[in-house]
Amino acid sequence: LGNNSIFKIEARALLEGLLISWRKSYRQLEVECDNALLVNLILDGGAADSHLTEMRLIHHLLSRNWKITVRHILRSQNTVADRMAKCMATNSTKMHWFEEPPQLARSLIETDYVLALNR
């Protein structure tokens, strides 16, 4: 996404995820994001009046007829998404869709699953 700010890139990623989810007819989602500012703007209604087009579009999508929970998580709890992003890090502007997680992320998913079972 070129020289865009991290905030704008993360807002764009969230927007794209919501669009894909809507098109695939998912009507109940839990969204986790490690960007506290982005989550707070969404939860406090600041996205509606944002100067960023992505934020206004996110606000519009969230007002559709579906159930979405948006919550902030710590970056340390976001290791699977971080690993998947690093697996695909290139200079490409193409969107990558995973039907299955890449091999490098599978070990983290399995570890998270085992930890969840033991809680």
N, CA, C and O atoms as CSV, one atom per row, in Angstrom:
chain,resi,resn,atom,element,x,y,z
A,1,LEU,N,N,0.816,-1.195,0.000
A,1,LEU,CA,C,0.000,0.000,0.000
A,1,LEU,C,C,0.857,1.255,0.000
A,1,LEU,O,O,0.406,2.331,0.392
A,2,GLY,N,N,2.075,1.106,-0.436
A,2,GLY,CA,C,2.928,2.273,-0.604
A,2,GLY,C,C,3.343,2.909,0.703
A,2,GLY,O,O,3.672,2.214,1.664
A,3,ASN,N,N,3.327,4.236,0.741
A,3,ASN,CA,C,3.794,4.986,1.898
A,3,ASN,C,C,2.675,5.362,2.857
A,3,ASN,O,O,2.843,6.278,3.662
A,4,ASN,N,N,1.545,4.681,2.792
A,4,ASN,CA,C,0.438,4.984,3.693
A,4,ASN,C,C,0.822,4.701,5.137
A,4,ASN,O,O,1.704,3.889,5.415
A,5,SER,N,N,0.152,5.378,6.039
A,5,SER,CA,C,0.423,5.176,7.455
A,5,SER,C,C,-0.051,3.792,7.895
A,5,SER,O,O,-0.932,3.193,7.277
A,6,ILE,N,N,0.545,3.305,8.962
A,6,ILE,CA,C,0.146,2.014,9.524
A,6,ILE,C,C,-1.341,2.034,9.865
A,6,ILE,O,O,-2.046,1.053,9.626
A,7,PHE,N,N,-1.819,3.144,10.423
A,7,PHE,CA,C,-3.230,3.244,10.778
A,7,PHE,C,C,-4.120,3.042,9.551
A,7,PHE,O,O,-5.088,2.282,9.592
A,8,LYS,N,N,-3.782,3.728,8.467
A,8,LYS,CA,C,-4.590,3.625,7.250
A,8,LYS,C,C,-4.517,2.213,6.671
A,8,LYS,O,O,-5.522,1.698,6.181
A,9,ILE,N,N,-3.363,1.590,6.720
A,9,ILE,CA,C,-3.207,0.222,6.225
A,9,ILE,C,C,-4.064,-0.735,7.045
A,9,ILE,O,O,-4.726,-1.610,6.487
A,10,GLU,N,N,-4.055,-0.573,8.365
A,10,GLU,CA,C,-4.856,-1.451,9.215
A,10,GLU,C,C,-6.353,-1.200,9.014
A,10,GLU,O,O,-7.148,-2.139,9.038
A,11,ALA,N,N,-6.735,0.057,8.817
A,11,ALA,CA,C,-8.142,0.369,8.531
A,11,ALA,C,C,-8.551,-0.256,7.201
A,11,ALA,O,O,-9.653,-0.791,7.077
A,12,ARG,N,N,-7.678,-0.191,6.219
A,12,ARG,CA,C,-7.965,-0.796,4.908
A,12,ARG,C,C,-8.100,-2.306,5.028
A,12,ARG,O,O,-8.987,-2.901,4.415
A,13,ALA,N,N,-7.225,-2.932,5.813
A,13,ALA,CA,C,-7.303,-4.384,6.011
A,13,ALA,C,C,-8.626,-4.772,6.679
A,13,ALA,O,O,-9.264,-5.750,6.290
A,14,LEU,N,N,-9.025,-3.999,7.680
A,14,LEU,CA,C,-10.301,-4.260,8.349
A,14,LEU,C,C,-11.457,-4.089,7.371
A,14,LEU,O,O,-12.366,-4.918,7.329
A,15,LEU,N,N,-11.425,-3.027,6.591
A,15,LEU,CA,C,-12.464,-2.776,5.595
A,15,LEU,C,C,-12.560,-3.939,4.610
A,15,LEU,O,O,-13.653,-4.433,4.334
A,16,GLU,N,N,-11.434,-4.371,4.087
A,16,GLU,CA,C,-11.425,-5.484,3.128
A,16,GLU,C,C,-11.963,-6.762,3.760
A,16,GLU,O,O,-12.712,-7.503,3.124
A,17,GLY,N,N,-11.581,-7.022,5.016
A,17,GLY,CA,C,-12.090,-8.198,5.715
A,17,GLY,C,C,-13.595,-8.154,5.891
A,17,GLY,O,O,-14.274,-9.168,5.728
A,18,LEU,N,N,-14.124,-6.975,6.224
A,18,LEU,CA,C,-15.571,-6.827,6.367
A,18,LEU,C,C,-16.282,-7.019,5.033
A,18,LEU,O,O,-17.326,-7.668,4.968
A,19,LEU,N,N,-15.717,-6.456,3.972
A,19,LEU,CA,C,-16.323,-6.622,2.645
A,19,LEU,C,C,-16.355,-8.084,2.215
A,19,LEU,O,O,-17.366,-8.565,1.703
A,20,ILE,N,N,-15.259,-8.778,2.423
A,20,ILE,CA,C,-15.201,-10.200,2.078
A,20,ILE,C,C,-16.215,-10.983,2.900
A,20,ILE,O,O,-16.930,-11.833,2.369
A,21,SER,N,N,-16.276,-10.698,4.180
A,21,SER,CA,C,-17.207,-11.399,5.057
A,21,SER,C,C,-18.659,-11.178,4.621
A,21,SER,O,O,-19.456,-12.116,4.611
A,22,TRP,N,N,-18.998,-9.943,4.263
A,22,TRP,CA,C,-20.359,-9.641,3.815
A,22,TRP,C,C,-20.673,-10.403,2.526
A,22,TRP,O,O,-21.743,-10.996,2.392
A,23,ARG,N,N,-19.733,-10.382,1.581
A,23,ARG,CA,C,-19.941,-11.064,0.295
A,23,ARG,C,C,-20.080,-12.572,0.470
A,23,ARG,O,O,-20.785,-13.228,-0.297
A,24,LYS,N,N,-19.413,-13.114,1.469
A,24,LYS,CA,C,-19.497,-14.558,1.721
A,24,LYS,C,C,-20.691,-14.904,2.611
A,24,LYS,O,O,-20.850,-16.052,3.025
A,25,SER,N,N,-21.521,-13.912,2.899
A,25,SER,CA,C,-22.754,-14.070,3.690
A,25,SER,C,C,-22.512,-14.455,5.142
A,25,SER,O,O,-23.370,-15.078,5.767
A,26,TYR,N,N,-21.355,-14.091,5.684
A,26,TYR,CA,C,-21.138,-14.256,7.115
A,26,TYR,C,C,-21.918,-13.144,7.808
A,26,TYR,O,O,-21.751,-11.972,7.469
A,27,ARG,N,N,-22.752,-13.486,8.754
A,27,ARG,CA,C,-23.575,-12.471,9.394
A,27,ARG,C,C,-23.350,-12.371,10.890
A,27,ARG,O,O,-24.087,-11.688,11.601
A,28,GLN,N,N,-22.323,-13.060,11.356
A,28,GLN,CA,C,-21.933,-12.942,12.755
A,28,GLN,C,C,-20.414,-13.051,12.808
A,28,GLN,O,O,-19.841,-14.076,12.439
A,29,LEU,N,N,-19.768,-11.981,13.272
A,29,LEU,CA,C,-18.309,-11.917,13.275
A,29,LEU,C,C,-17.775,-11.435,14.610
A,29,LEU,O,O,-18.420,-10.662,15.317
A,30,GLU,N,N,-16.600,-11.902,14.933
A,30,GLU,CA,C,-15.812,-11.342,16.023
A,30,GLU,C,C,-14.537,-10.809,15.392
A,30,GLU,O,O,-13.764,-11.561,14.799
A,31,VAL,N,N,-14.326,-9.519,15.522
A,31,VAL,CA,C,-13.156,-8.864,14.950
A,31,VAL,C,C,-12.217,-8.506,16.088
A,31,VAL,O,O,-12.609,-7.840,17.047
A,32,GLU,N,N,-10.975,-8.953,15.975
A,32,GLU,CA,C,-9.951,-8.615,16.959
A,32,GLU,C,C,-8.885,-7.786,16.256
A,32,GLU,O,O,-8.454,-8.110,15.149
A,33,CYS,N,N,-8.475,-6.727,16.908
A,33,CYS,CA,C,-7.498,-5.812,16.311
A,33,CYS,C,C,-6.550,-5.328,17.397
A,33,CYS,O,O,-6.977,-5.005,18.506
A,34,ASP,N,N,-5.261,-5.280,17.074
A,34,ASP,CA,C,-4.292,-4.826,18.080
A,34,ASP,C,C,-4.017,-3.326,17.985
A,34,ASP,O,O,-3.123,-2.820,18.665
A,35,ASN,N,N,-4.766,-2.617,17.159
A,35,ASN,CA,C,-4.628,-1.165,17.056
A,35,ASN,C,C,-5.719,-0.523,17.917
A,35,ASN,O,O,-6.870,-0.421,17.493
A,36,ALA,N,N,-5.355,-0.097,19.112
A,36,ALA,CA,C,-6.328,0.444,20.072
A,36,ALA,C,C,-7.025,1.686,19.531
A,36,ALA,O,O,-8.224,1.852,19.754
A,37,LEU,N,N,-6.314,2.561,18.828
A,37,LEU,CA,C,-6.927,3.772,18.283
A,37,LEU,C,C,-8.012,3.418,17.268
A,37,LEU,O,O,-9.096,4.002,17.288
A,38,LEU,N,N,-7.729,2.482,16.397
A,38,LEU,CA,C,-8.704,2.050,15.394
A,38,LEU,C,C,-9.954,1.470,16.062
A,38,LEU,O,O,-11.076,1.809,15.686
A,39,VAL,N,N,-9.757,0.607,17.039
A,39,VAL,CA,C,-10.889,-0.007,17.753
A,39,VAL,C,C,-11.699,1.061,18.482
A,39,VAL,O,O,-12.928,1.063,18.407
A,40,ASN,N,N,-11.026,1.965,19.182
A,40,ASN,CA,C,-11.739,3.018,19.921
A,40,ASN,C,C,-12.539,3.930,19.004
A,40,ASN,O,O,-13.665,4.300,19.337
A,41,LEU,N,N,-11.984,4.297,17.863
A,41,LEU,CA,C,-12.724,5.142,16.915
A,41,LEU,C,C,-13.985,4.435,16.424
A,41,LEU,O,O,-15.035,5.060,16.273
A,42,ILE,N,N,-13.879,3.144,16.179
A,42,ILE,CA,C,-15.036,2.374,15.721
A,42,ILE,C,C,-16.081,2.278,16.828
A,42,ILE,O,O,-17.263,2.530,16.592
A,43,LEU,N,N,-15.652,1.918,18.023
A,43,LEU,CA,C,-16.592,1.708,19.128
A,43,LEU,C,C,-17.226,3.008,19.618
A,43,LEU,O,O,-18.372,3.009,20.065
A,44,ASP,N,N,-16.486,4.115,19.535
A,44,ASP,CA,C,-16.996,5.404,20.006
A,44,ASP,C,C,-17.761,6.181,18.935
A,44,ASP,O,O,-18.238,7.286,19.192
A,45,GLY,N,N,-17.881,5.607,17.734
A,45,GLY,CA,C,-18.622,6.275,16.667
A,45,GLY,C,C,-17.819,7.288,15.882
A,45,GLY,O,O,-18.374,7.971,15.021
A,46,GLY,N,N,-16.534,7.407,16.151
A,46,GLY,CA,C,-15.692,8.382,15.457
A,46,GLY,C,C,-15.434,8.035,14.002
A,46,GLY,O,O,-15.003,8.889,13.228
A,47,ALA,N,N,-15.691,6.792,13.623
A,47,ALA,CA,C,-15.451,6.384,12.238
A,47,ALA,C,C,-16.394,7.097,11.282
A,47,ALA,O,O,-16.028,7.357,10.136
A,48,ALA,N,N,-17.596,7.417,11.732
A,48,ALA,CA,C,-18.607,8.035,10.867
A,48,ALA,C,C,-18.158,9.392,10.353
A,48,ALA,O,O,-18.477,9.759,9.222
A,49,ASP,N,N,-17.426,10.141,11.161
A,49,ASP,CA,C,-17.014,11.500,10.802
A,49,ASP,C,C,-15.536,11.610,10.447
A,49,ASP,O,O,-15.005,12.714,10.330
A,50,SER,N,N,-14.886,10.494,10.279
A,50,SER,CA,C,-13.448,10.490,10.005
A,50,SER,C,C,-13.133,11.105,8.651
A,50,SER,O,O,-13.950,11.062,7.732
A,51,HIS,N,N,-11.941,11.677,8.538
A,51,HIS,CA,C,-11.481,12.186,7.242
A,51,HIS,C,C,-11.011,11.050,6.338
A,51,HIS,O,O,-10.844,11.246,5.134
A,52,LEU,N,N,-10.798,9.865,6.909
A,52,LEU,CA,C,-10.376,8.709,6.118
A,52,LEU,C,C,-11.595,8.007,5.512
A,52,LEU,O,O,-12.522,7.623,6.226
A,53,THR,N,N,-11.578,7.849,4.221
A,53,THR,CA,C,-12.660,7.150,3.529
A,53,THR,C,C,-12.843,5.746,4.081
A,53,THR,O,O,-13.972,5.284,4.240
A,54,GLU,N,N,-11.738,5.064,4.376
A,54,GLU,CA,C,-11.820,3.705,4.897
A,54,GLU,C,C,-12.637,3.646,6.189
A,54,GLU,O,O,-13.425,2.722,6.390
A,55,MET,N,N,-12.448,4.628,7.053
A,55,MET,CA,C,-13.171,4.637,8.325
A,55,MET,C,C,-14.661,4.867,8.111
A,55,MET,O,O,-15.491,4.224,8.754
A,56,ARG,N,N,-14.998,5.777,7.213
A,56,ARG,CA,C,-16.425,6.023,6.935
A,56,ARG,C,C,-17.074,4.789,6.325
A,56,ARG,O,O,-18.223,4.477,6.638
A,57,LEU,N,N,-16.356,4.084,5.461
A,57,LEU,CA,C,-16.884,2.855,4.873
A,57,LEU,C,C,-17.024,1.749,5.920
A,57,LEU,O,O,-17.982,0.977,5.880
A,58,ILE,N,N,-16.084,1.671,6.846
A,58,ILE,CA,C,-16.193,0.709,7.942
A,58,ILE,C,C,-17.449,1.001,8.749
A,58,ILE,O,O,-18.208,0.090,9.077
A,59,HIS,N,N,-17.666,2.260,9.066
A,59,HIS,CA,C,-18.865,2.645,9.821
A,59,HIS,C,C,-20.129,2.214,9.072
A,59,HIS,O,O,-21.054,1.663,9.668
A,60,HIS,N,N,-20.158,2.468,7.783
A,60,HIS,CA,C,-21.314,2.087,6.959
A,60,HIS,C,C,-21.527,0.567,6.979
A,60,HIS,O,O,-22.653,0.097,7.136
A,61,LEU,N,N,-20.446,-0.190,6.822
A,61,LEU,CA,C,-20.564,-1.653,6.830
A,61,LEU,C,C,-21.048,-2.180,8.176
A,61,LEU,O,O,-21.856,-3.107,8.229
A,62,LEU,N,N,-20.559,-1.597,9.253
A,62,LEU,CA,C,-20.951,-2.061,10.584
A,62,LEU,C,C,-22.424,-1.798,10.881
A,62,LEU,O,O,-23.009,-2.436,11.756
A,63,SER,N,N,-23.022,-0.858,10.152
A,63,SER,CA,C,-24.435,-0.543,10.390
A,63,SER,C,C,-25.382,-1.458,9.610
A,63,SER,O,O,-26.601,-1.328,9.721
A,64,ARG,N,N,-24.833,-2.368,8.834
A,64,ARG,CA,C,-25.669,-3.315,8.101
A,64,ARG,C,C,-26.297,-4.320,9.061
A,64,ARG,O,O,-25.997,-4.339,10.255
A,65,ASN,N,N,-27.163,-5.143,8.516
A,65,ASN,CA,C,-27.907,-6.114,9.317
A,65,ASN,C,C,-27.064,-7.365,9.578
A,65,ASN,O,O,-27.250,-8.399,8.936
A,66,TRP,N,N,-26.150,-7.254,10.516
A,66,TRP,CA,C,-25.348,-8.375,10.957
A,66,TRP,C,C,-24.822,-8.096,12.350
A,66,TRP,O,O,-24.860,-6.958,12.819
A,67,LYS,N,N,-24.337,-9.118,13.000
A,67,LYS,CA,C,-23.838,-8.973,14.366
A,67,LYS,C,C,-22.310,-9.029,14.339
A,67,LYS,O,O,-21.709,-10.037,13.967
A,68,ILE,N,N,-21.705,-7.917,14.745
A,68,ILE,CA,C,-20.244,-7.842,14.756
A,68,ILE,C,C,-19.780,-7.353,16.117
A,68,ILE,O,O,-20.268,-6.350,16.637
A,69,THR,N,N,-18.847,-8.069,16.670
A,69,THR,CA,C,-18.187,-7.655,17.901
A,69,THR,C,C,-16.772,-7.230,17.530
A,69,THR,O,O,-16.027,-7.997,16.920
A,70,VAL,N,N,-16.406,-6.013,17.898
A,70,VAL,CA,C,-15.063,-5.498,17.639
A,70,VAL,C,C,-14.395,-5.302,18.982
A,70,VAL,O,O,-14.951,-4.659,19.872
A,71,ARG,N,N,-13.203,-5.855,19.128
A,71,ARG,CA,C,-12.500,-5.663,20.395
A,71,ARG,C,C,-10.997,-5.542,20.176
A,71,ARG,O,O,-10.428,-6.067,19.219
A,72,HIS,N,N,-10.394,-4.833,21.099
A,72,HIS,CA,C,-8.947,-4.652,21.087
A,72,HIS,C,C,-8.284,-5.843,21.757
A,72,HIS,O,O,-8.749,-6.325,22.790
A,73,ILE,N,N,-7.206,-6.310,21.167
A,73,ILE,CA,C,-6.373,-7.333,21.797
A,73,ILE,C,C,-4.935,-6.818,21.788
A,73,ILE,O,O,-4.569,-5.963,20.980
A,74,LEU,N,N,-4.148,-7.344,22.682
A,74,LEU,CA,C,-2.738,-6.958,22.731
A,74,LEU,C,C,-2.003,-7.530,21.527
A,74,LEU,O,O,-2.363,-8.590,21.014
A,75,ARG,N,N,-0.990,-6.835,21.090
A,75,ARG,CA,C,-0.198,-7.315,19.955
A,75,ARG,C,C,0.373,-8.708,20.238
A,75,ARG,O,O,0.504,-9.525,19.327
A,76,SER,N,N,0.707,-8.971,21.485
A,76,SER,CA,C,1.253,-10.292,21.835
A,76,SER,C,C,0.213,-11.399,21.675
A,76,SER,O,O,0.568,-12.574,21.585
A,77,GLN,N,N,-1.073,-11.030,21.640
A,77,GLN,CA,C,-2.138,-12.015,21.436
A,77,GLN,C,C,-2.496,-12.162,19.963
A,77,GLN,O,O,-3.391,-12.931,19.611
A,78,ASN,N,N,-1.817,-11.446,19.126
A,78,ASN,CA,C,-2.146,-11.411,17.702
A,78,ASN,C,C,-1.047,-12.070,16.872
A,78,ASN,O,O,-0.800,-11.670,15.735
A,79,THR,N,N,-0.394,-13.073,17.437
A,79,THR,CA,C,0.775,-13.665,16.787
A,79,THR,C,C,0.439,-14.416,15.510
A,79,THR,O,O,1.244,-14.427,14.578
A,80,VAL,N,N,-0.730,-15.045,15.442
A,80,VAL,CA,C,-1.087,-15.796,14.240
A,80,VAL,C,C,-1.275,-14.842,13.062
A,80,VAL,O,O,-0.732,-15.080,11.983
A,81,ALA,N,N,-2.034,-13.770,13.257
A,81,ALA,CA,C,-2.238,-12.801,12.174
A,81,ALA,C,C,-0.913,-12.156,11.773
A,81,ALA,O,O,-0.657,-11.940,10.589
A,82,ASP,N,N,-0.076,-11.852,12.755
A,82,ASP,CA,C,1.221,-11.256,12.473
A,82,ASP,C,C,2.091,-12.211,11.654
A,82,ASP,O,O,2.742,-11.795,10.695
A,83,ARG,N,N,2.099,-13.483,12.031
A,83,ARG,CA,C,2.892,-14.488,11.305
A,83,ARG,C,C,2.381,-14.645,9.872
A,83,ARG,O,O,3.172,-14.749,8.934
A,84,MET,N,N,1.054,-14.661,9.706
A,84,MET,CA,C,0.492,-14.808,8.363
A,84,MET,C,C,0.833,-13.606,7.495
A,84,MET,O,O,1.140,-13.758,6.312
A,85,ALA,N,N,0.781,-12.411,8.078
A,85,ALA,CA,C,1.134,-11.206,7.322
A,85,ALA,C,C,2.597,-11.253,6.901
A,85,ALA,O,O,2.933,-10.880,5.777
A,86,LYS,N,N,3.468,-11.709,7.794
A,86,LYS,CA,C,4.885,-11.797,7.461
A,86,LYS,C,C,5.142,-12.862,6.404
A,86,LYS,O,O,6.056,-12.714,5.594
A,87,CYS,N,N,4.354,-13.932,6.397
A,87,CYS,CA,C,4.499,-14.975,5.374
A,87,CYS,C,C,4.263,-14.403,3.980
A,87,CYS,O,O,4.892,-14.827,3.011
A,88,MET,N,N,3.362,-13.447,3.890
A,88,MET,CA,C,2.972,-12.917,2.594
A,88,MET,C,C,3.592,-11.562,2.298
A,88,MET,O,O,3.267,-10.945,1.283
A,89,ALA,N,N,4.480,-11.088,3.165
A,89,ALA,CA,C,5.067,-9.751,2.990
A,89,ALA,C,C,5.878,-9.710,1.698
A,89,ALA,O,O,6.895,-10.387,1.550
A,90,THR,N,N,5.396,-8.898,0.780
A,90,THR,CA,C,6.082,-8.662,-0.495
A,90,THR,C,C,5.818,-7.223,-0.880
A,90,THR,O,O,5.169,-6.480,-0.144
A,91,ASN,N,N,6.314,-6.843,-2.011
A,91,ASN,CA,C,6.001,-5.519,-2.543
A,91,ASN,C,C,4.712,-5.545,-3.354
A,91,ASN,O,O,4.326,-4.539,-3.949
A,92,SER,N,N,4.055,-6.687,-3.376
A,92,SER,CA,C,2.831,-6.850,-4.141
A,92,SER,C,C,1.668,-6.124,-3.471
A,92,SER,O,O,1.621,-6.003,-2.247
A,93,THR,N,N,0.744,-5.649,-4.276
A,93,THR,CA,C,-0.469,-5.030,-3.738
A,93,THR,C,C,-1.648,-5.990,-3.825
A,93,THR,O,O,-2.788,-5.602,-3.571
A,94,LYS,N,N,-1.373,-7.250,-4.185
A,94,LYS,CA,C,-2.433,-8.245,-4.301
A,94,LYS,C,C,-2.948,-8.663,-2.933
A,94,LYS,O,O,-2.204,-8.698,-1.952
A,95,MET,N,N,-4.229,-8.977,-2.890
A,95,MET,CA,C,-4.829,-9.516,-1.675
A,95,MET,C,C,-4.552,-11.026,-1.667
A,95,MET,O,O,-4.623,-11.683,-2.706
A,96,HIS,N,N,-4.243,-11.553,-0.511
A,96,HIS,CA,C,-4.013,-12.984,-0.367
A,96,HIS,C,C,-5.140,-13.577,0.451
A,96,HIS,O,O,-5.435,-13.100,1.546
A,97,TRP,N,N,-5.770,-14.612,-0.072
A,97,TRP,CA,C,-6.874,-15.290,0.604
A,97,TRP,C,C,-6.390,-16.671,1.005
A,97,TRP,O,O,-5.891,-17.421,0.165
A,98,PHE,N,N,-6.531,-17.016,2.279
A,98,PHE,CA,C,-6.084,-18.304,2.774
A,98,PHE,C,C,-7.281,-19.228,2.985
A,98,PHE,O,O,-8.155,-18.928,3.798
A,99,GLU,N,N,-7.330,-20.322,2.277
A,99,GLU,CA,C,-8.323,-21.356,2.578
A,99,GLU,C,C,-7.825,-22.181,3.760
A,99,GLU,O,O,-8.614,-22.680,4.562
A,100,GLU,N,N,-6.536,-22.313,3.852
A,100,GLU,CA,C,-5.853,-22.993,4.947
A,100,GLU,C,C,-4.726,-22.069,5.406
A,100,GLU,O,O,-4.151,-21.353,4.586
A,101,PRO,N,N,-4.403,-22.070,6.691
A,101,PRO,CA,C,-3.295,-21.211,7.135
A,101,PRO,C,C,-1.969,-21.701,6.564
A,101,PRO,O,O,-1.768,-22.903,6.387
A,102,PRO,N,N,-1.065,-20.765,6.275
A,102,PRO,CA,C,0.255,-21.184,5.793
A,102,PRO,C,C,0.973,-22.011,6.849
A,102,PRO,O,O,0.699,-21.882,8.042
A,103,GLN,N,N,1.874,-22.841,6.416
A,103,GLN,CA,C,2.585,-23.761,7.317
A,103,GLN,C,C,3.229,-23.023,8.483
A,103,GLN,O,O,3.198,-23.511,9.612
A,104,LEU,N,N,3.806,-21.864,8.229
A,104,LEU,CA,C,4.475,-21.125,9.294
A,104,LEU,C,C,3.520,-20.667,10.394
A,104,LEU,O,O,3.955,-20.432,11.521
A,105,ALA,N,N,2.237,-20.536,10.091
A,105,ALA,CA,C,1.260,-20.103,11.100
A,105,ALA,C,C,0.600,-21.281,11.811
A,105,ALA,O,O,0.037,-21.111,12.892
A,106,ARG,N,N,0.662,-22.467,11.220
A,106,ARG,CA,C,-0.029,-23.628,11.803
A,106,ARG,C,C,0.467,-23.982,13.201
A,106,ARG,O,O,-0.333,-24.335,14.068
A,107,SER,N,N,1.753,-23.893,13.426
A,107,SER,CA,C,2.279,-24.244,14.750
A,107,SER,C,C,1.741,-23.294,15.815
A,107,SER,O,O,1.459,-23.718,16.935
A,108,LEU,N,N,1.597,-22.016,15.477
A,108,LEU,CA,C,1.031,-21.060,16.436
A,108,LEU,C,C,-0.437,-21.363,16.710
A,108,LEU,O,O,-0.884,-21.275,17.853
A,109,ILE,N,N,-1.179,-21.715,15.684
A,109,ILE,CA,C,-2.592,-22.052,15.844
A,109,ILE,C,C,-2.732,-23.283,16.728
A,109,ILE,O,O,-3.572,-23.316,17.627
A,110,GLU,N,N,-1.909,-24.292,16.473
A,110,GLU,CA,C,-1.962,-25.512,17.276
A,110,GLU,C,C,-1.594,-25.232,18.729
A,110,GLU,O,O,-2.217,-25.776,19.640
A,111,THR,N,N,-0.598,-24.396,18.952
A,111,THR,CA,C,-0.206,-24.032,20.315
A,111,THR,C,C,-1.340,-23.289,21.017
A,111,THR,O,O,-1.647,-23.578,22.173
A,112,ASP,N,N,-1.965,-22.332,20.323
A,112,ASP,CA,C,-3.097,-21.597,20.898
A,112,ASP,C,C,-4.238,-22.553,21.239
A,112,ASP,O,O,-4.879,-22.406,22.279
A,113,TYR,N,N,-4.487,-23.505,20.390
A,113,TYR,CA,C,-5.570,-24.465,20.614
A,113,TYR,C,C,-5.303,-25.310,21.862
A,113,TYR,O,O,-6.198,-25.512,22.683
A,114,VAL,N,N,-4.076,-25.798,21.999
A,114,VAL,CA,C,-3.718,-26.608,23.163
A,114,VAL,C,C,-3.810,-25.782,24.432
A,114,VAL,O,O,-4.305,-26.264,25.450
A,115,LEU,N,N,-3.337,-24.534,24.383
A,115,LEU,CA,C,-3.429,-23.670,25.564
A,115,LEU,C,C,-4.884,-23.405,25.956
A,115,LEU,O,O,-5.217,-23.370,27.141
A,116,ALA,N,N,-5.738,-23.221,24.964
A,116,ALA,CA,C,-7.164,-22.971,25.229
A,116,ALA,C,C,-7.818,-24.207,25.869
A,116,ALA,O,O,-8.671,-24.068,26.746
A,117,LEU,N,N,-7.431,-25.387,25.443
A,117,LEU,CA,C,-7.982,-26.616,26.011
A,117,LEU,C,C,-7.592,-26.791,27.472
A,117,LEU,O,O,-8.350,-27.348,28.267
A,118,ASN,N,N,-6.406,-26.311,27.815
A,118,ASN,CA,C,-5.888,-26.484,29.170
A,118,ASN,C,C,-6.346,-25.394,30.143
A,118,ASN,O,O,-5.991,-25.434,31.321
A,119,ARG,N,N,-7.113,-24.440,29.675
A,119,ARG,CA,C,-7.568,-23.342,30.558
A,119,ARG,C,C,-8.758,-23.754,31.357
A,119,ARG,O,O,-9.274,-22.964,32.148
